[in-house]
Amino acid sequence: MRILGIGLVGLVGCSDGDKVLTVSNDEPNLSIVTPADESSVDEYDLVEFRGKATDLEDEETALEVTWQSSIDDVLNVDAPDEEGNVYFATDTLTPGDHVVTLTVTDSQGLSSSTAIRLEVVDQLDAPTLELRNPLDGDVGEEGVATVFTVAVADVQDAPEDLWVGFSSLLDGEFCTPTPDDIGLASCESSLSVGEHTLSFSVLDSHDFVTEVEVNYVVLPSSQVDNDFDGFTEEEEDCDDTDAMISPNGVEILNGLDDDCDGIIDEETDAFDDDGDGFAEMDGDCDDSDASIFPDAEETCDGVDQDCNGVIDNDTICFDDDGDGLTEEEGDCDDAESNAFPGNTEVADGIDNNCDTDIDEGTPFFDDDGDCYCESLPCYGSSNANCTTSQLTDGDCDDTDEDYNPDLIWYQDADGDFRGDPNSTMTSCTEPTGYVSNASDCDDGNSYAWTGNVESCDGYDNDCDGSIDEGVTNTYYVDADDDGYGSTVQTTEDCSVPVGYVATAGDCDDSCATCFPGNTETCDGFDNDCDGDSDEQNASGCLTYYQDVDNDGYGTTTSVCSCSPEGDFTTTTSGDCFDDGVKASITYPGAPYSTSTSPRGDNGTYDFDCDGTEEKYYTDLADCYGGWYGASTCSNGWYSRNSFTGALNPTVTPCGQADLLSYSCSSGSWSNPVCSYSRTNTMQRCK
């Protein structure tokens, strides 16, 4: 942080009078680091401008910076960084002698400037060429001149001093136009038919060349649609100068072949299309049929041959009664306008719709074929077996043969919509308290009828003669009252009987603690009904350790079981060697052993598992004093060195035998020699 200098004048109160305090401001300090003064660069080179700007009063980042060229004007105005470094780079300087000035202004408006001279050396540039016409993919026509145009420019040369040439891979060079003062160069030329690769080139005075290539196709005139109607001459356009004439044209009365079919004005009112000597303008009412024309003979064919506006007049095909149909069309009575196929039948004693039935669908006809009509007279029936003499009236529903005055109804006393077959009456309509079916086997029970779903309720719901069949539940006897029943004794019922349960699976119905899912207990029973009793980890089990050598001590491997099983026979662990040579005499607290061989696992004689090898006989036989005086002796291992005759001074190792003294005599004054009683003894170890 810099000390802020404030340009001001203030009054300070003092004992000896007023004083004036003046604070001044300094302009920024700056310098241009690069490029060096009087240096030179080529046009298009990237020039890096670096400077340094500081100020006593302002932060460096608050200073205003301007780089300015005497040719290109302002170049950059980026502020310094926190250390006062000023930087920018450019490759767009105009060729010439530049005076580049760096100006820095502080917050008080004070400025400092410094400048360098920099020469930017002009570089030779290739000319530019812009293709105006044609563009890539354009199409030309055989024999039709195309205007070929380009726009050229060059930094060093004037446009009119540039050489321009146009060429084709098919036709070679076809034009060398001179550009005008704004750089446009063009010419007209007709190229040969084919696919051209056109090359447009410009050459400046320094032999720099710029070239542009495009693809251009020249088509034969017969393949060009000049009138833009979608057809060329090769596509049978008979007049490619008129867009209204083509194979898709519509023929109109104009004396021209509009559709290019070789016929003029066909299918118009002035042309006799069917060749019968009459056109539409002459009164032909169908110019597509040569048998139809004015004064032609009328025939029974549904066509107006004579063009008088009446079809089949004076023939059997003509509708004499004006009902819209003739005899040929099914009119059963062409003298009666109310009788014809498709007419609506009414109650008038006439076959209105010509279906051979009279008044069907009216009260005078038996429509449902039950030999009853609604009212007299009855003209017929839909049932051929119902003769006119049999027909009578009184039908209350002539759309359903099941409804007539002789219809049987069955009493429904229990209101279950099923009737009693033994209690009936006849009526055309349903009497109160009666139904149309006889499906009730028990009209005093609304839960019983034929087809009902059997329910477990003590009734024959479906009227099949059996009660509650197929809907009862199976219950299992539960003698031990543990909530699970035995499959040995079951019963079928709608609810759980006393002494039974709904859940089977009891493996021992005399054991109240034996049922599926119960906890296995060490009691000699299969408590959880899994087929095994007192299996491992049952409640109350003991920890048994593996004792392979049967020495009463087990390893750390154990199971929790109700009794010993397999090798797991002891409840005492701690055996350090349970399977191998001498394993049976190896266990905690084992006694000394005279074994001639060590343990099979570690080769030691540590039979009591305390980690050490202990010998039972550790004393050595010895004789003390002597030489004309009394001697003393001690019992122990007794053996002599075969060379020196001295007693062996070592304890016999485990698994080996040696002489062991058990009674020694110290001798006398006259014979102070020790004597021993000894026997060959096996060393004992644990």
SULSUL-V316673 format. One record per residue. RES is the residue in three letters. SS is DSSP state (@ for helix, = for strand, . for the rest). Layout:
((RES,SS) (RES,SS))
This chain:
((MET,.) (ARG,.) (ILE,.) (LEU,.) (GLY,.) (ILE,.) (GLY,.) (LEU,=) (VAL,=) (GLY,=) (LEU,=) (VAL,=) (GLY,.) (CYS,.) (SER,.) (ASP,.) (GLY,.) (ASP,.) (LYS,=) (VAL,=) (LEU,=) (THR,=) (VAL,=) (SER,.) (ASN,.) (ASP,.) (GLU,.) (PRO,.) (ASN,=) (LEU,=) (SER,=) (ILE,=) (VAL,=) (THR,=) (PRO,.) (ALA,.) (ASP,.) (GLU,.) (SER,=) (SER,=) (VAL,=) (ASP,=) (GLU,.) (TYR,.) (ASP,.) (LEU,.) (VAL,=) (GLU,=) (PHE,=) (ARG,=) (GLY,=) (LYS,=) (ALA,=) (THR,=) (ASP,.) (LEU,.) (GLU,.) (ASP,.) (GLU,.) (GLU,@) (THR,@) (ALA,@) (LEU,.) (GLU,=) (VAL,=) (THR,=) (TRP,=) (GLN,=) (SER,=) (SER,.) (ILE,.) (ASP,.) (ASP,=) (VAL,=) (LEU,=) (ASN,=) (VAL,.) (ASP,.) (ALA,.) (PRO,.) (ASP,.) (GLU,.) (GLU,.) (GLY,.) (ASN,=) (VAL,=) (TYR,=) (PHE,=) (ALA,=) (THR,=) (ASP,.) (THR,.) (LEU,.) (THR,.) (PRO,.) (GLY,=) (ASP,=) (HIS,=) (VAL,=) (VAL,=) (THR,=) (LEU,=) (THR,=) (VAL,=) (THR,=) (ASP,.) (SER,.) (GLN,.) (GLY,.) (LEU,.) (SER,=) (SER,=) (SER,=) (THR,=) (ALA,=) (ILE,=) (ARG,=) (LEU,=) (GLU,=) (VAL,=) (VAL,=) (ASP,.) (GLN,.) (LEU,.) (ASP,.) (ALA,.) (PRO,.) (THR,=) (LEU,=) (GLU,=) (LEU,=) (ARG,=) (ASN,=) (PRO,.) (LEU,.) (ASP,.) (GLY,.) (ASP,.) (VAL,=) (GLY,=) (GLU,=) (GLU,.) (GLY,.) (VAL,.) (ALA,.) (THR,=) (VAL,=) (PHE,=) (THR,=) (VAL,=) (ALA,=) (VAL,=) (ALA,=) (ASP,.) (VAL,.) (GLN,.) (ASP,.) (ALA,.) (PRO,@) (GLU,@) (ASP,@) (LEU,.) (TRP,=) (VAL,=) (GLY,=) (PHE,=) (SER,=) (SER,=) (LEU,.) (LEU,.) (ASP,.) (GLY,=) (GLU,=) (PHE,=) (CYS,=) (THR,.) (PRO,.) (THR,.) (PRO,.) (ASP,.) (ASP,.) (ILE,.) (GLY,.) (LEU,=) (ALA,=) (SER,=) (CYS,=) (GLU,=) (SER,=) (SER,.) (LEU,.) (SER,.) (VAL,.) (GLY,=) (GLU,=) (HIS,=) (THR,=) (LEU,=) (SER,=) (PHE,=) (SER,=) (VAL,=) (LEU,=) (ASP,.) (SER,.) (HIS,.) (ASP,.) (PHE,.) (VAL,=) (THR,=) (GLU,=) (VAL,=) (GLU,=) (VAL,=) (ASN,=) (TYR,=) (VAL,=) (VAL,=) (LEU,=) (PRO,.) (SER,@) (SER,@) (GLN,@) (VAL,.) (ASP,.) (ASN,.) (ASP,.) (PHE,.) (ASP,.) (GLY,.) (PHE,.) (THR,.) (GLU,.) (GLU,.) (GLU,.) (GLU,.) (ASP,.) (CYS,.) (ASP,.) (ASP,.) (THR,.) (ASP,.) (ALA,.) (MET,.) (ILE,.) (SER,.) (PRO,.) (ASN,.) (GLY,.) (VAL,.) (GLU,.) (ILE,.) (LEU,.) (ASN,.) (GLY,.) (LEU,.) (ASP,.) (ASP,.) (ASP,.) (CYS,.) (ASP,.) (GLY,.) (ILE,.) (ILE,.) (ASP,.) (GLU,.) (GLU,.) (THR,.) (ASP,.) (ALA,.) (PHE,.) (ASP,.) (ASP,.) (ASP,.) (GLY,.) (ASP,.) (GLY,.) (PHE,.) (ALA,.) (GLU,@) (MET,@) (ASP,@) (GLY,.) (ASP,.) (CYS,.) (ASP,.) (ASP,.) (SER,.) (ASP,.) (ALA,.) (SER,.) (ILE,.) (PHE,.) (PRO,.) (ASP,.) (ALA,.) (GLU,.) (GLU,.) (THR,.) (CYS,.) (ASP,.) (GLY,.) (VAL,.) (ASP,.) (GLN,.) (ASP,.) (CYS,.) (ASN,.) (GLY,.) (VAL,.) (ILE,.) (ASP,.) (ASN,.) (ASP,.) (THR,.) (ILE,.) (CYS,.) (PHE,.) (ASP,.) (ASP,.) (ASP,.) (GLY,.) (ASP,.) (GLY,.) (LEU,.) (THR,.) (GLU,.) (GLU,.) (GLU,.) (GLY,.) (ASP,.) (CYS,.) (ASP,.) (ASP,.) (ALA,.) (GLU,.) (SER,.) (ASN,.) (ALA,.) (PHE,.) (PRO,.) (GLY,.) (ASN,.) (THR,.) (GLU,.) (VAL,.) (ALA,.) (ASP,.) (GLY,.) (ILE,.) (ASP,.) (ASN,.) (ASN,.) (CYS,.) (ASP,.) (THR,.) (ASP,.) (ILE,.) (ASP,.) (GLU,.) (GLY,.) (THR,.) (PRO,.) (PHE,.) (PHE,=) (ASP,=) (ASP,.) (ASP,.) (GLY,.) (ASP,.) (CYS,.) (TYR,=) (CYS,=) (GLU,.) (SER,.) (LEU,.) (PRO,.) (CYS,.) (TYR,.) (GLY,=) (SER,=) (SER,.) (ASN,.) (ALA,.) (ASN,.) (CYS,.) (THR,.) (THR,.) (SER,.) (GLN,.) (LEU,.) (THR,=) (ASP,=) (GLY,.) (ASP,.) (CYS,.) (ASP,.) (ASP,.) (THR,.) (ASP,.) (GLU,.) (ASP,.) (TYR,.) (ASN,.) (PRO,.) (ASP,.) (LEU,.) (ILE,=) (TRP,=) (TYR,=) (GLN,=) (ASP,.) (ALA,.) (ASP,.) (GLY,.) (ASP,.) (PHE,.) (ARG,.) (GLY,.) (ASP,=) (PRO,=) (ASN,=) (SER,=) (THR,=) (MET,=) (THR,=) (SER,.) (CYS,.) (THR,.) (GLU,.) (PRO,.) (THR,.) (GLY,.) (TYR,=) (VAL,=) (SER,.) (ASN,.) (ALA,.) (SER,.) (ASP,=) (CYS,.) (ASP,.) (ASP,.) (GLY,.) (ASN,.) (SER,.) (TYR,.) (ALA,.) (TRP,.) (THR,.) (GLY,.) (ASN,.) (VAL,.) (GLU,.) (SER,.) (CYS,.) (ASP,.) (GLY,.) (TYR,.) (ASP,.) (ASN,.) (ASP,.) (CYS,.) (ASP,.) (GLY,.) (SER,.) (ILE,.) (ASP,.) (GLU,.) (GLY,.) (VAL,.) (THR,.) (ASN,=) (THR,=) (TYR,=) (TYR,=) (VAL,=) (ASP,.) (ALA,.) (ASP,.) (ASP,.) (ASP,.) (GLY,.) (TYR,.) (GLY,=) (SER,=) (THR,=) (VAL,=) (GLN,=) (THR,=) (THR,=) (GLU,=) (ASP,=) (CYS,.) (SER,.) (VAL,.) (PRO,.) (VAL,.) (GLY,.) (TYR,=) (VAL,=) (ALA,.) (THR,.) (ALA,=) (GLY,.) (ASP,.) (CYS,.) (ASP,.) (ASP,.) (SER,.) (CYS,.) (ALA,.) (THR,.) (CYS,.) (PHE,.) (PRO,.) (GLY,.) (ASN,.) (THR,.) (GLU,.) (THR,=) (CYS,.) (ASP,.) (GLY,.) (PHE,.) (ASP,.) (ASN,.) (ASP,.) (CYS,.) (ASP,.) (GLY,.) (ASP,.) (SER,.) (ASP,.) (GLU,.) (GLN,.) (ASN,.) (ALA,.) (SER,=) (GLY,.) (CYS,.) (LEU,=) (THR,=) (TYR,=) (TYR,=) (GLN,=) (ASP,.) (VAL,.) (ASP,.) (ASN,.) (ASP,.) (GLY,.) (TYR,.) (GLY,=) (THR,.) (THR,.) (THR,.) (SER,=) (VAL,=) (CYS,=) (SER,=) (CYS,.) (SER,.) (PRO,.) (GLU,=) (GLY,.) (ASP,.) (PHE,=) (THR,=) (THR,=) (THR,.) (THR,.) (SER,=) (GLY,.) (ASP,.) (CYS,.) (PHE,.) (ASP,.) (ASP,.) (GLY,.) (VAL,.) (LYS,.) (ALA,@) (SER,@) (ILE,@) (THR,.) (TYR,.) (PRO,.) (GLY,.) (ALA,.) (PRO,.) (TYR,.) (SER,=) (THR,.) (SER,.) (THR,.) (SER,.) (PRO,.) (ARG,.) (GLY,.) (ASP,.) (ASN,.) (GLY,.) (THR,.) (TYR,.) (ASP,.) (PHE,.) (ASP,.) (CYS,.) (ASP,.) (GLY,.) (THR,.) (GLU,.) (GLU,.) (LYS,=) (TYR,.) (TYR,.) (THR,.) (ASP,.) (LEU,=) (ALA,.) (ASP,=) (CYS,=) (TYR,=) (GLY,=) (GLY,.) (TRP,.) (TYR,.) (GLY,.) (ALA,.) (SER,=) (THR,=) (CYS,=) (SER,=) (ASN,.) (GLY,.) (TRP,=) (TYR,.) (SER,.) (ARG,=) (ASN,.) (SER,.) (PHE,.) (THR,.) (GLY,.) (ALA,.) (LEU,=) (ASN,.) (PRO,.) (THR,.) (VAL,.) (THR,.) (PRO,.) (CYS,.) (GLY,.) (GLN,.) (ALA,=) (ASP,=) (LEU,=) (LEU,=) (SER,=) (TYR,=) (SER,=) (CYS,=) (SER,=) (SER,.) (GLY,.) (SER,.) (TRP,.) (SER,.) (ASN,.) (PRO,.) (VAL,.) (CYS,.) (SER,=) (TYR,=) (SER,=) (ARG,=) (THR,=) (ASN,=) (THR,=) (MET,=) (GLN,.) (ARG,.) (CYS,=) (LYS,.))
